[in-house]
Amino acid sequence: MNETNARGVRQRSVEIVVPVYNEAHVLADSIGRLHAYLEASFPFPFRITVADNASTDATWQAATDLTLRLPHVHAVHLDAKGRGRALKHVWSRSTADVVAYMDVDLSTGLAGFLPLVAPLLSGHSDVAIGSRLHRQSDVVRGPKREFISRSYNALLKLGLAARFSDAQCGFKAVRTDVFRALAPHIEDNAWFFDTELLVLAQRNRLRIHEVPVDWVDDPDSRVDIVRTALDDLRGMRRMLRAGLTGRSRIAVPQRMPVSSPIGAPQHISSPAPSLEYAS
């Protein structure tokens, strides 16, 4: 995936993971749209990896078909569910400089992707997140999900002193070397993975970059809101204990030198307005 430019200088690259579970009905369309968009407008070498989380429908077949048709698409299959598990697996093994993920429904506008990853590729930041709660975001979703999202992020600020505004937006990126340092300390393999990653990054004084997003709620979302909320509360309690005992301190890599950005499937078992801050 790593390429060199006309001057023989290696270009920094990005791997985008799309975790999926029983998404055969939308996978080809979503990955096709993402691939076409990046191929036409993204100025860095990239790879899209479809991470199949133990699907029971034809998702894996659809994913392997895509790898034969689209040159920048790769696929992995895991025998256990969990978005966090899929991201840990692919991100930890990536050869790209920056790893990212987005939801398969492409709820977040793709125009936000370059502003998301550019500060990481330039060496300016360590982690980047899309925020639906940014004042310049354009969000379409129902009042129930809006209330739950704002309440959860308020709890994070109150209980864990979080300074990031949106922990659960499915649109994130991180320097690969930074993720490898954090990964052994991230316990959750499901939805709390995102929050745990961000809290650890903040506690270790990593720079978190936020971008506003255009976001449209997916009415076909499979997320069990009640179960996810309970799991999140348990995760917050665990993170609070870790903070009190000092177990969150990690030796993280030095930030990359700041620079101007230059322009076969496997089966596995088992720039825009933004906010910038450092802990």
Beta strands, then each sheet from edge to edge (+ up, - down):
strand 1: 3-4
strand 2: 10-11
strand 3: 14-20
strand 4: 46-53
strand 5: 73-78
strand 6: 98-102
strand 7: 127-131
strand 8: 138-140
strand 9: 171-175
strand 10: 207-212
strand 11: 214-216
strand 12: 266-267
strand 13: 275-278
sheet 1: 1+ 2-
sheet 2: 12+ 5+ 4+ 3+ 6+ 9- 7+ 10+ 13-
sheet 3: 8+ 11+
end
